[in-house]
């Protein structure tokens, strides 16, 4: 069946723009318990980001002394006493898995607590807005300044704001490149014009993105660019603590002096402090980052009106439904407040969802801890020549050539003994290796490096000669303990 629309409705739809212009958000400064916690988290996050590259850690002569360093040139990741090689990238994968599961746990328990408190976009945007308020004033002053015609005073305030933003952005981009280069060295090179093109490129890239995202885009990053709000709802349930407006207590809205109305006086304080410009009273919304600043704003109004705090609070949807049902037949006032609060229960932190996430977190942590504790200090890899696979000598014997790579992940220089074990009689030769007995050679290694040894294995002629034979190379330390071993195959002609 075809639905017919009046011509005026079709005309209105045709005239509706497909793109809505951005509504500028002017968050108002607020004080309170939640804001204080956000300042603490912001300070710790910024201090860690800017100061960690300057921490030192002595690893011995010839090794970098920066505590946290991603050494791209030498293929190493240093984290205090931990050193990760390129072939151990699975540790980084494990860390990313742990971070993801940890984020799932936090979201299922406390909603978008990451977004509201510790997300880099939130942290730097908070810092940029603090600078903006210090120079241009609070919400009303900034709105008036934007509407005012250009003048010397407006130009001075706007210029000072953007100059301060650029300085913070430059410090942010500079700190980022310090994680990949020695901090004192790269700072000196950047300031004296001696840094590489790559360093200047990434310095400019992160400076520009910080300035753009924290100074200009702001809430649009959370609303349109970040994928997290799109699927975080799958990790929430009715027992997750989220920022909630207790409508059973606040409705119907009205003036404080009017009878028969709820506690919400429609002052819009919660809207004015929201960094994304939403109204928390409209319920759960994709734009809400769970920062909780609306809680502080509403509590301040309730305190002035001599009414109980918590009209906007961290609450579970299960408690919200229970309070709504219990207070439905009670008129607005203290009695409704009592009935609604009495219906609440303690949030259930232990539930199937959180227990599953905790089990996954524990399992991955156990696997990573086991892998790290059992990681080999010296590893051996064997690469056989494939062109040709073997060489038939004049006396009927067959020779195979191998390249052995010994990776020493320590700063020591141990002398190791290379042995071979085979299912058939063989003779091993190690080029530049010192003989220490039949089929046994002394080999040395580089500290924190890889050494290569050319090895020739010969299968004598005779009835024991096989087309395919298993062989095993072994490395032993000075005490005869097995350090590493690797299997391979000895090839020969068909019988």
C-alpha positions in Angstrom: 0.0 0.0 0.0 1.4 3.5 -0.9 1.2 6.1 1.8 0.2 9.6 0.5 1.7 12.6 2.2 0.2 16.2 2.0 2.1 18.4 -0.4 3.2 20.7 2.4 4.9 17.8 4.2 6.7 16.7 1.1 7.8 20.3 0.5 9.1 20.6 4.1 11.0 17.4 3.8 12.6 18.6 0.5 13.6 21.9 2.2 15.2 20.1 5.2 19.0 20.3 5.0 20.8 17.0 5.1 23.6 18.5 7.2 23.1 20.3 10.5 25.6 23.0 11.3 27.5 22.6 14.6 26.0 24.2 17.6 28.8 25.7 19.6 29.1 24.4 23.1 30.2 26.7 25.9 30.6 24.5 29.0 30.4 26.4 32.3 33.0 25.9 35.0 31.7 23.8 38.0 33.1 22.7 41.3 32.3 19.6 43.3 33.4 16.1 44.2 33.3 14.8 40.6 35.1 17.7 39.3 37.8 17.3 41.9 38.3 13.7 40.9 38.6 14.7 37.3 41.3 17.2 38.2 43.2 14.5 40.0 43.0 12.1 37.1 43.8 14.8 34.6 46.9 15.8 36.6 48.1 12.2 36.9 47.6 11.5 33.2 49.4 14.6 32.0 52.2 14.2 34.5 52.7 10.6 33.3 52.6 11.5 29.6 55.0 14.5 29.8 57.5 13.2 32.5 57.9 9.5 31.7 60.3 10.0 28.8 62.7 11.8 31.2 62.9 8.9 33.6 66.3 7.1 33.5 67.1 3.4 33.9 70.6 2.0 33.9 71.0 -1.0 31.6 74.7 -1.0 31.4 77.3 0.3 29.0 76.2 0.7 25.4 72.5 0.5 26.2 70.0 3.3 26.2 69.3 4.6 29.7 65.8 5.9 29.0 63.3 4.0 31.1 60.5 3.9 28.5 61.7 3.9 24.9 60.6 2.5 21.5 63.9 2.1 19.7 62.8 1.8 16.1 66.3 1.8 14.7 67.5 -1.2 16.7 64.1 -2.9 16.9 63.7 -2.8 20.7 61.0 -1.7 23.2 62.4 -0.8 26.6 60.1 -0.6 29.6 62.2 -0.2 32.7 63.8 -3.7 33.3 61.8 -5.3 30.4 63.2 -5.4 26.9 60.9 -6.6 24.1 62.4 -7.8 20.7 60.5 -7.6 17.4 59.8 -11.4 17.4 58.1 -10.9 20.8 55.5 -8.6 19.5 52.9 -11.0 20.9 53.6 -9.3 24.3 52.3 -6.0 22.8 49.3 -7.9 21.4 48.6 -9.3 24.9 48.8 -5.8 26.4 46.2 -4.6 23.9 44.0 -7.5 24.7 44.3 -6.8 28.4 43.5 -3.1 27.8 40.4 -4.0 25.8 39.1 -6.5 28.4 39.9 -4.0 31.2 37.9 -1.4 29.3 35.0 -3.9 29.0 35.1 -4.5 32.8 35.2 -0.8 33.6 32.3 -0.1 31.2 30.1 -2.9 32.5 30.6 -1.7 36.0 30.7 2.1 35.7 29.5 3.0 32.3 31.7 5.3 30.2 34.1 6.1 33.1 37.0 5.9 30.7 35.5 8.4 28.3 34.6 10.8 31.1 37.8 10.7 33.1 40.9 9.2 31.4 40.4 9.3 27.6 43.2 11.5 26.0 40.5 13.5 24.1 38.8 14.3 27.4 42.0 15.1 29.3 43.4 17.5 26.7 40.0 19.0 26.0 39.6 19.7 29.7 43.1 21.3 29.7 42.3 23.5 26.7 39.0 24.6 28.1 40.7 25.5 31.4 43.1 27.7 29.5 40.2 29.2 27.5 38.4 30.1 30.7 41.5 31.7 32.3 41.9 34.0 29.3 38.4 34.6 28.0 36.3 34.0 31.1 33.5 31.6 31.9 30.5 30.6 29.8 28.7 33.9 29.6 31.8 35.9 29.0 32.9 33.6 26.1 29.5 33.7 24.5 29.5 37.5 24.6 33.0 37.6 23.3 32.1 35.4 20.3 29.1 37.6 19.5 31.0 40.9 19.9 32.5 42.5 16.8 36.2 42.2 16.3 38.2 44.7 18.4 41.7 44.9 19.8 40.6 43.4 23.1 38.9 40.5 21.4 41.9 39.9 19.1 44.2 39.9 22.1 42.1 37.4 24.0 41.6 35.1 21.0 45.2 35.3 20.1 46.4 34.5 23.6 44.1 31.6 23.8 45.3 30.0 20.5 48.9 30.8 21.3 48.6 28.9 24.6 46.8 26.0 22.8 49.7 25.8 20.3 52.3 25.7 23.1 50.4 22.9 24.8 50.0 21.1 21.5 53.7 21.5 20.8 54.6 20.1 24.2 52.3 17.2 23.5 53.8 16.5 20.0 57.3 16.9 21.5 56.7 14.5 24.3 55.4 11.9 21.8 58.6 11.9 19.8 60.5 11.5 23.0 59.1 8.0 23.4 60.9 7.0 20.2 64.1 8.9 20.7 66.4 9.8 23.7 64.5 12.7 25.3 67.4 15.1 26.0 69.0 14.4 22.7 65.9 14.9 20.5 65.0 18.1 22.3 68.4 19.5 21.7 68.3 18.4 18.0 64.8 19.9 17.5 65.7 23.2 19.0 68.9 23.5 17.1 67.5 22.3 13.7 69.5 19.1 13.6 66.7 16.6 13.9 65.7 14.4 11.1 62.9 15.0 8.7 60.9 12.2 10.2 61.2 13.7 13.7 60.0 17.1 12.5 57.2 15.5 10.5 55.8 13.6 13.5 56.4 16.5 15.8 54.2 18.7 13.5 51.7 15.9 13.0 50.9 15.4 16.7 51.1 19.1 17.4 48.5 19.8 14.7 46.2 17.0 15.7 46.3 17.9 19.4 45.5 21.6 18.5 42.7 20.5 16.1 41.0 17.9 18.2 41.2 19.5 21.6 40.9 23.1 20.6 38.4 23.0 17.7 36.7 19.6 17.3 36.2 18.8 21.0 32.8 17.1 21.5 32.5 16.3 17.8 35.3 13.7 18.3 33.3 11.9 20.9 30.0 12.2 19.0 31.1 11.5 15.4 34.7 10.3 15.2 35.0 7.9 18.1 33.6 4.3 17.5 33.4 3.5 21.2 29.9 5.0 21.8 28.5 2.9 19.0 29.2 -0.4 20.7 29.7 0.4 24.4 25.9 -0.2 24.9 26.5 -3.9 24.4 28.6 -4.0 27.6 26.0 -2.2 29.7 23.1 -3.7 31.5 20.6 -2.6 34.1 23.2 -3.0 36.9 25.8 -0.7 35.4 26.4 2.6 37.2 25.8 5.4 34.8 25.1 9.1 35.0 21.3 9.3 35.5 18.6 11.8 36.0 16.2 10.5 38.7 13.0 11.6 36.9 10.8 10.0 39.5 12.0 12.6 41.9 12.5 15.6 39.5 9.2 15.5 37.6 7.1 17.4 37.0 9.4 20.3 36.7 8.6 23.7 38.1 9.6 26.7 40.2 10.8 25.9 43.7 8.0 28.0 45.2 5.2 26.1 43.3 3.3 23.3 45.0 2.9 19.8 43.4 6.2 19.9 41.4 9.3 17.8 41.6 12.8 18.8 42.7 13.9 19.8 39.2 13.5 23.6 38.8 14.5 23.5 35.1 17.5 25.8 35.8 19.5 24.0 33.0 22.6 24.0 35.2 23.2 20.4 34.1 23.0 21.4 30.4 25.3 24.4 30.8 28.2 22.4 32.3 28.0 19.5 29.9 31.1 19.4 27.6 29.0 17.8 24.8 26.0 20.1 25.3 23.3 17.5 26.0 20.5 17.4 28.5 20.9 14.5 30.8 17.2 14.7 31.7 16.5 13.2 28.2 17.8 9.8 29.4 20.7 7.8 28.1 22.3 9.3 25.0 25.2 8.5 22.7 26.8 11.9 23.2 27.0 11.4 27.0 30.6 10.6 28.0 29.8 9.9 31.6 32.0 12.7 33.0 29.5 13.5 35.8 29.9 17.2 35.8 26.1 17.6 35.7 26.0 15.9 39.1 28.1 18.6 40.6 26.0 21.3 38.9 22.7 19.9 40.1 24.0 19.2 43.6 25.0 22.8 43.9 21.5 23.9 43.0 19.9 21.4 45.4 22.1 22.7 48.2 21.0 26.3 47.5 17.3 25.2 47.5 17.8 23.2 50.7 16.8 20.0 49.0 18.5 16.6 49.1 21.4 16.1 46.7 21.4 13.3 44.1 18.8 14.4 41.6 21.4 13.6 39.0 23.7 10.8 40.2 25.6 7.7 39.3 22.7 5.2 39.4 21.8 1.8 37.9 18.9 1.6 35.6 17.5 -1.2 37.8 17.4 1.1 40.8 15.9 3.8 38.6 13.1 1.5 37.5 12.5 0.3 41.1 12.4 3.9 42.5 10.0 5.0 39.7 7.6 2.1 40.5 7.7 2.7 44.2 7.1 6.4 44.0 4.5 6.4 41.2 1.6 6.9 43.6 3.3 9.3 46.0 2.9 13.0 45.4 6.0 15.1 44.9 7.8 16.0 48.1 9.7 14.4 50.9 7.4 11.4 50.9 8.3 10.6 47.3 12.0 11.0 48.1 11.7 8.6 50.9 9.7 6.0 48.9 12.0 6.2 45.9 15.3 5.9 47.9 13.9 3.0 50.0 13.3 1.0 46.9 16.9 1.1 45.8 19.4 -1.7 46.4 23.1 -2.0 46.3 24.6 -2.3 42.8 25.4 -5.9 41.8 29.1 -5.8 40.9 29.4 -9.6 40.7 27.2 -10.8 37.9 27.7 -13.1 34.9 28.9 -10.4 32.6 31.5 -9.0 35.0 32.6 -12.5 36.2 33.2 -13.5 32.6 35.2 -10.4 31.9 37.2 -11.0 35.1 37.9 -14.6 34.1 39.1 -13.5 30.7 41.3 -10.8 32.2 42.8 -13.3 34.7 43.4 -15.9 31.9 45.2 -13.4 29.6 47.3 -12.1 32.5 48.2 -15.6 33.5 49.2 -16.5 29.9 51.3 -13.3 29.5 53.0 -13.8 32.9 53.8 -17.4 32.1 55.2 -16.4 28.7 57.3 -13.7 30.2 58.7 -15.8 33.0 59.6 -18.7 30.6 61.0 -16.5 27.8 64.4 -17.7 26.6 67.4 -15.5 27.1 69.1 -17.1 24.1 67.2 -18.3 21.1 68.4 -20.4 18.1 66.9 -20.4 14.6 68.1 -22.6 11.7 67.8 -21.6 8.1 68.8 -24.3 5.5 70.1 -23.4 2.0 67.5 -24.1 -0.6 69.6 -23.6 -3.7 70.8 -26.2 -3.9 69.2 -28.3 -1.2 72.3 -30.5 -1.0 75.6 -31.1 -2.7 76.8 -34.6 -3.6 80.6 -34.8 -3.1 83.0 -37.0 -5.1 83.3 -39.6 -2.4 79.6 -40.2 -2.4 78.9 -38.2 0.8 76.1 -35.5 0.8 76.6 -32.0 2.3 73.8 -29.7 3.5 74.5 -26.0 4.4 72.7 -24.1 7.2 72.7 -20.6 8.6 72.3 -20.5 12.3 71.1 -17.3 14.0 71.8 -17.0 17.7 69.8 -14.2 19.4 71.3 -13.1 22.8 68.7 -11.1 24.7 71.0 -10.3 27.6 73.9 -7.9 28.1 76.3 -10.7 28.8 78.7 -12.3 26.3 78.5 -16.0 27.0 80.6 -18.6 25.1 78.3 -21.4 24.1 78.9 -24.9 22.7 77.1 -25.9 19.5 76.3 -29.6 19.2 74.4 -31.7 16.7 72.3 -34.8 17.1 71.2 -36.8 14.1 69.5 -40.1 13.4 72.3 -41.1 11.0 76.1 -40.6 11.2 77.0 -37.0 10.3 80.0 -34.6 10.4 79.5 -31.0 11.3 81.7 -28.0 10.5 81.2 -24.5 11.8 83.0 -21.8 9.9 85.2 -19.7 12.2 84.0 -21.9 15.1 86.5 -23.3 17.6 86.4 -27.1 17.7 85.7 -28.5 21.2 85.3 -32.2 20.3 83.5 -34.4 17.7 80.6 -32.4 16.3 81.1 -29.8 19.0 82.2 -26.2 18.4 82.5 -23.1 20.6 80.5 -20.1 19.4 80.2 -16.6 20.8 77.3 -14.2 20.8 76.9 -10.5 20.7 75.3 -8.8 23.8 71.8 -7.9 23.0 72.2 -8.9 19.4 72.2 -11.6 16.8 75.1 -13.5 15.5 75.1 -15.8 12.4 77.2 -18.9 11.9 77.7 -20.9 8.7 77.3 -24.6 9.4 78.0 -27.5 7.0 76.6 -30.9 7.8 78.0 -33.9 5.8 76.3 -37.4 5.7 79.0 -39.9 4.7 78.4 -42.4 1.9 77.3 -45.9 2.9 74.2 -48.0 3.8 73.2 -45.5 6.5 72.7 -42.7 4.0 69.1 -41.5 3.9 67.1 -39.2 1.6 65.6 -37.5 4.7 67.1 -37.5 8.2 66.1 -35.6 11.3 68.8 -33.5 13.0 68.8 -31.3 16.1 71.1 -28.4 16.8 71.7 -27.7 20.5 73.4 -24.8 22.4 74.9 -25.5 25.8 76.5 -23.1 28.3 79.8 -23.5 30.1 78.2 -25.8 32.7 76.7 -28.1 30.1 73.2 -26.9 30.6 70.9 -26.8 27.6 70.3 -23.2 26.5 68.4 -23.6 23.2 67.7 -26.2 20.6 66.2 -26.3 17.1 65.2 -29.2 14.8 65.8 -29.4 11.1 66.1 -31.9 8.3 69.1 -33.3 6.5 68.4 -34.0 2.8 70.1 -36.4 0.3 69.5 -38.0 -3.1 67.0 -40.8 -3.6 68.4 -44.3 -2.9 
